[in-house]
């Protein structure tokens, strides 16, 4: 979820309609979430490093992506069909980080996102029984990375684990830019009022900045992912933000600073009892990853 910055003395979590990394969107009907606490153990999580190559370190400082150029490879028609994403680069940004709550000074540091200044990062939200957004996004991201690699894509993650802090929202954008990603996706779970439910995709607006040339492609990516996610998971469009599960923002550093097609997805509301129950189910998190993979493939194979 995109959260408000933390106070040094208290770790404030999601408000109603707040959006992913980089500060909440004002809705006028916000309900503050409970104060953050050390995260509960994630249920049935995917292997911590199973997602493969990650850009980042335990302290939240991202490592430079591999910039080596691979030699051209000739593929048969059957090989191309089995690996349809060969030659494509995808950057996956698992929202927040499991150690952020221990580093309030660091994540409260202000960074310039062109339209304003925002906190470096936030803790994210959690279910009412303590399953954190950071654990959820880390698990789904690793599952998604495996699926995309199986189809031939080169995949990079913006963080290396779920125990460190950061990276800052501007660094998350820079990782996708440096990788020259064909597509980038930031994965989140929202923290709205308990009666609100459904998912939504966040896409950039033109701001007279580096994102402007890829706004159109980002919107096309967003619609492909929206459709695949809805069809694959059966989750409804958000009842509380956006229109037909699409929302356009100019206040998110991860979008404003991107020079590659990029979207955020709020997979649902972690404060809604029904959606929280499904998010804790490993098999449903696999369904989420498979649905996201289908949406990304639909976009990447029609570029």
C-alpha positions in Angstrom: 0.0 0.0 0.0 1.2 3.5 -0.6 1.5 5.0 2.8 1.8 8.3 4.6 5.3 9.0 6.0 6.0 7.7 9.6 6.3 9.9 12.6 9.6 9.4 14.3 7.8 8.3 17.5 5.1 6.2 15.9 4.8 4.1 12.8 1.5 5.1 11.2 0.1 2.7 8.7 -2.4 2.8 5.9 -5.4 5.1 5.7 -8.5 4.7 3.7 -7.6 4.8 0.0 -4.0 5.4 0.8 -1.8 4.2 -2.1 1.5 2.3 -2.5 5.1 3.4 -1.6 5.4 7.1 -1.4 2.5 8.6 0.5 -1.3 8.3 0.6 -3.8 9.7 -1.8 -6.2 12.1 -0.1 -9.8 10.8 -0.2 -11.4 12.8 2.5 -12.7 9.7 4.2 -9.5 8.2 5.7 -9.5 5.9 8.6 -6.1 5.5 10.3 -4.8 2.0 10.7 -3.3 0.7 13.9 0.3 1.5 14.8 2.9 -0.7 13.3 4.5 -3.4 15.3 7.2 -6.0 14.5 5.8 -8.2 11.7 4.3 -11.6 12.4 5.9 -14.6 10.7 4.6 -14.9 7.1 2.4 -17.9 6.5 3.5 -20.5 3.9 5.9 -18.1 2.2 7.9 -18.8 -0.9 11.6 -19.5 -0.5 13.3 -16.2 0.4 15.7 -16.3 -2.5 13.8 -18.4 -4.9 13.0 -15.4 -7.0 16.6 -15.3 -8.2 18.6 -12.2 -9.1 17.7 -9.2 -6.9 18.9 -5.7 -7.1 19.6 -4.6 -3.5 21.2 -5.4 -0.2 20.1 -6.2 3.3 20.5 -2.5 4.2 18.2 -1.4 1.5 20.9 0.0 -0.8 20.3 -1.4 -4.3 23.1 -3.0 -6.2 23.7 -2.0 -9.8 21.9 -4.4 -12.2 24.1 -6.6 -14.4 24.7 -4.6 -17.6 26.5 -7.3 -19.5 25.2 -7.9 -23.0 24.4 -11.5 -23.9 25.5 -12.9 -27.3 22.6 -13.3 -29.8 20.9 -16.7 -29.5 19.1 -18.4 -32.4 15.9 -20.3 -31.3 13.7 -22.7 -33.1 10.0 -22.1 -33.4 9.2 -24.6 -30.7 11.8 -23.0 -28.3 10.3 -19.6 -29.0 6.8 -20.9 -28.2 8.0 -22.4 -25.0 9.9 -19.3 -23.9 7.8 -16.4 -25.3 9.5 -13.8 -23.1 13.1 -14.5 -24.2 14.9 -11.2 -24.6 12.4 -9.3 -22.4 13.5 -7.6 -19.1 11.0 -7.2 -16.2 11.6 -5.4 -13.0 9.5 -6.5 -10.0 9.3 -4.1 -7.0 8.0 -5.8 -3.9 6.5 -3.0 -1.9 8.1 -1.8 1.4 10.5 -4.1 3.3 10.2 -6.2 6.4 12.8 -4.2 8.4 11.5 -0.8 7.6 9.8 -0.5 11.1 13.3 -0.6 12.7 14.6 2.2 10.6 12.2 5.1 11.0 14.9 7.8 10.7 16.1 6.4 7.4 12.8 5.8 5.8 11.4 9.2 6.9 14.2 10.9 4.9 12.6 13.1 2.3 13.4 12.5 -1.4 12.4 14.5 -4.4 9.8 12.9 -6.7 9.5 16.0 -9.0 6.0 16.9 -8.1 6.8 17.1 -4.3 9.0 15.6 -1.7 8.0 12.3 -0.1 9.4 9.9 2.6 12.0 7.5 1.4 9.7 4.6 2.1 7.1 3.5 4.6 6.2 0.3 6.6 3.2 -0.6 4.6 0.0 -2.1 6.1 -0.9 -5.6 7.5 -3.9 -7.8 8.0 -5.6 -7.4 11.4 -3.8 -10.5 12.6 -0.4 -9.2 11.7 0.5 -10.6 8.2 2.5 -7.7 6.8 2.2 -6.2 3.4 6.0 -6.4 3.1 5.8 -10.2 3.6 2.9 -10.5 1.2 4.6 -8.6 -1.6 7.9 -10.4 -1.1 6.2 -13.8 -1.5 4.1 -12.8 -4.5 7.1 -11.2 -6.2 9.3 -14.2 -5.9 6.5 -16.5 -7.2 6.0 -14.1 -10.2 9.7 -13.9 -10.9 9.9 -17.7 -11.2 7.0 -17.8 -13.6 8.4 -15.1 -15.8 11.9 -16.7 -15.9 10.3 -20.0 -16.9 9.0 -18.2 -20.0 12.5 -16.8 -20.8 12.4 -13.3 -19.3 15.2 -11.7 -17.4 13.8 -10.6 -14.1 15.3 -8.3 -11.5 13.9 -7.5 -8.0 14.3 -4.1 -6.3 15.2 -5.7 -3.0 17.2 -8.7 -2.0 15.3 -9.9 1.1 12.5 -9.1 3.5 14.6 -8.3 6.5 16.3 -5.0 5.5 15.0 -1.5 4.9 14.2 0.4 1.8 15.3 1.0 -0.9 13.9 4.5 -1.2 11.2 5.1 -3.7 13.5 7.0 -6.1 16.0 4.1 -6.0 13.3 1.7 -6.8 12.5 3.6 -10.0 16.2 3.9 -10.8 16.6 0.1 -10.8 14.0 -0.3 -13.5 15.5 2.5 -15.5 19.1 1.2 -15.3 17.9 -2.3 -16.3 16.2 -0.8 -19.4 13.1 -2.9 -18.4 10.5 -3.6 -21.0 8.0 -3.5 -18.1 8.1 -2.8 -14.4 5.5 -3.6 -11.7 5.3 -2.6 -8.1 3.3 -5.0 -6.0 1.2 -3.9 -3.0 -1.7 -4.7 -0.7 -3.9 -1.8 0.4 -4.9 -0.8 3.9 -8.3 0.8 3.5 -11.4 0.7 5.7 -12.6 -2.8 6.5 -15.7 -2.6 4.4 -13.8 -1.6 1.3 -12.7 -4.4 -1.0 -11.3 -5.1 -4.5 -8.1 -4.4 -6.4 -6.9 -1.5 -8.5 -4.0 -0.7 -10.8 -2.2 2.6 -10.5 -0.7 4.3 -13.6 1.3 7.4 -14.1 0.2 10.8 -15.4 2.2 13.2 -17.5 4.1 15.6 -15.2 6.5 17.3 -17.6 9.2 14.8 -16.4 11.0 11.6 -17.3 7.8 9.5 -17.2 6.0 11.4 -19.9 7.2 9.4 -22.9 6.1 6.1 -21.3 2.7 7.1 -19.9 0.9 5.6 -22.9 2.7 2.3 -22.7 2.2 2.3 -18.9 -1.5 2.6 -19.4 -1.5 -0.2 -21.9 0.4 -2.3 -19.5 -2.0 -1.4 -16.7 -5.0 -2.5 -18.7 -3.5 -5.8 -19.6 -2.6 -6.6 -16.0 -6.0 -5.4 -14.8 -7.8 -7.7 -17.2 -5.6 -10.8 -16.4 -5.7 -10.2 -12.7 -9.5 -9.9 -12.6 -10.0 -12.9 -14.8 -7.4 -15.0 -13.0 -8.1 -14.2 -9.3 -11.9 -13.5 -9.5 -11.3 -10.5 -7.2 -13.6 -7.6 -7.9 -12.7 -4.1 -9.1 -12.0 -1.8 -6.2 -15.2 -0.4 -4.5 -13.5 2.6 -3.1 -10.9 4.1 -5.4 -10.4 4.5 -9.2 -12.8 3.6 -12.0 -13.0 0.0 -13.3 -9.9 -0.7 -11.1 -7.8 1.9 -12.9 -6.3 4.9 -11.0 -4.0 7.6 -12.3 -1.5 9.3 -10.0 1.2 12.0 -10.2 2.3 11.8 -6.6 4.2 8.5 -6.6 8.0 8.6 -6.9 8.1 5.1 -8.3 6.0 6.2 -11.3 7.1 9.9 -11.7 10.8 9.0 -11.9 10.4 6.0 -14.2 11.7 6.1 -17.8 10.3 2.6 -18.5 6.6 1.4 -18.7 5.6 0.9 -15.1 2.5 0.4 -12.9 1.6 -0.3 -9.3 -1.0 -2.9 -8.3 -2.9 -2.9 -5.0 -3.9 -6.6 -5.0 -6.8 -6.0 -2.6 -7.5 -4.6 0.9 -5.5 -6.3 3.6 -7.9 -4.8 6.2 -10.9 -6.5 4.7 -11.4 -9.8 6.4 -12.3 -11.8 3.3 -9.4 -10.6 1.2 -7.0 -10.9 4.2 -8.0 -14.5 4.5 -7.2 -15.2 0.9 -3.9 -13.3 1.0 -2.7 -15.6 3.8 -3.4 -18.7 1.6 -0.2 -19.7 -0.3 -2.3 -21.3 -3.1 -4.1 -18.0 -3.6 -0.8 -16.0 -3.7 0.3 -18.4 -6.4 -2.9 -17.6 -8.3 -2.1 -13.9 -7.9 1.4 -14.5 -9.3 0.0 -16.5 -12.2 -2.5 -13.8 -13.1 0.1 -11.1 -13.0 2.4 -13.2 -15.2 -0.4 -13.6 -17.8 -1.0 -9.8 -17.8 2.7 -9.0 -18.2 3.0 -11.7 -21.0 0.0 -10.2 -22.8 1.7 -6.8 -22.8 5.2 -7.9 -23.5 4.3 -10.1 -26.5 2.4 -7.3 -28.2 5.0 -4.6 -27.9 
